[in-house]
Amino acid sequence: KTDFINFISDQEWKSIEPVSSWFGPSSFLMSSMSALFQLSMWIRHCHGYLTENVGMPVWGSYAVFALATLFSGLVLGLVSKALEVYWLV
C-alpha cells in the first residue's frame, strides 16, 4: 500500500510509457483475442454438455470437435479457393 501511495505522490507514473494502441482493450487485436477466448469457453461448455448431459464418452466428444474442425477447414479452404479463382483476389 505504501509503495502505491509513494508511486502516486512522487509522480513516478509520469515516467511510464503508455500502452500501444495495438494492445489497448478496444483494439482489433484484443477484440479478436476476446472472441477466441469466448469461443474456447463455448467449446468447453459444449464438451461438458455432450459428456455429462448426453452421456457421450470423452473420446466421442473429441471426435465430434475434430470432425467439426476438419469440416470447417474444408469449407474455409473451398471458399478461399473460389474467391481466388472467380474473383482473382
C-alpha positions in Angstrom: 0.0 0.0 0.0 2.8 2.4 0.9 4.6 1.7 -2.4 1.4 2.6 -4.3 1.0 5.8 -2.3 4.6 6.7 -2.9 4.2 5.9 -6.6 1.4 8.5 -6.8 2.8 11.1 -4.5 6.3 11.1 -6.1 4.7 11.2 -9.6 6.6 8.2 -10.7 3.7 7.3 -13.0 4.9 10.1 -15.4 8.0 8.1 -16.4 5.9 5.0 -17.6 5.3 4.7 -21.3 1.6 4.4 -22.3 0.4 1.1 -23.7 0.5 0.9 -27.5 -2.8 1.2 -29.3 -2.4 -2.3 -30.6 -2.7 -3.7 -27.1 -5.5 -1.4 -25.9 -8.7 -3.0 -24.7 -10.8 -1.8 -27.6 -8.2 -2.6 -30.3 -8.9 -5.1 -33.1 -6.2 -7.4 -31.7 -7.6 -7.5 -28.2 -11.2 -7.9 -29.5 -10.1 -10.9 -31.6 -8.3 -12.4 -28.6 -11.5 -11.9 -26.6 -13.6 -13.6 -29.3 -11.2 -16.6 -29.3 -11.4 -16.9 -25.5 -15.2 -16.8 -25.7 -15.1 -19.5 -28.4 -12.9 -21.7 -26.2 -15.4 -21.3 -23.3 -18.3 -22.2 -25.6 -16.4 -25.3 -26.8 -15.7 -26.2 -23.2 -19.4 -25.8 -22.4 -20.4 -28.0 -25.4 -17.9 -30.6 -24.3 -19.4 -30.6 -20.8 -22.9 -30.9 -22.2 -22.0 -33.8 -24.5 -20.2 -35.7 -21.8 -22.5 -35.0 -18.8 -26.0 -34.5 -20.2 -26.0 -36.6 -23.4 -23.7 -39.3 -21.9 -21.2 -39.3 -24.8 -17.8 -40.7 -23.9 -15.0 -38.1 -23.8 -13.3 -39.6 -26.9 -16.6 -39.2 -28.7 -16.8 -35.6 -27.9 -13.2 -35.1 -29.0 -14.1 -36.9 -32.3 -17.0 -34.5 -32.8 -14.8 -31.5 -32.4 -12.1 -33.0 -34.6 -14.6 -33.6 -37.4 -16.0 -30.1 -36.9 -12.5 -28.6 -37.2 -11.8 -30.6 -40.3 -15.1 -29.7 -41.9 -14.8 -26.0 -41.1 -11.2 -26.0 -42.6 -12.5 -27.7 -45.7 -15.3 -25.2 -46.1 -12.9 -22.2 -45.5 -10.4 -23.7 -48.0 -13.1 -24.1 -50.6 -14.4 -20.6 -50.1 -10.9 -19.1 -50.3 -10.1 -21.0 -53.4 -13.4 -20.0 -55.0 -12.6 -16.3 -54.2 -9.2 -16.7 -55.7 -10.4 -18.4 -58.9 -13.6 -16.5 -59.7 -12.7 -13.0 -58.3 -8.9 -13.1 -58.6 -8.5 -12.0 -55.0 
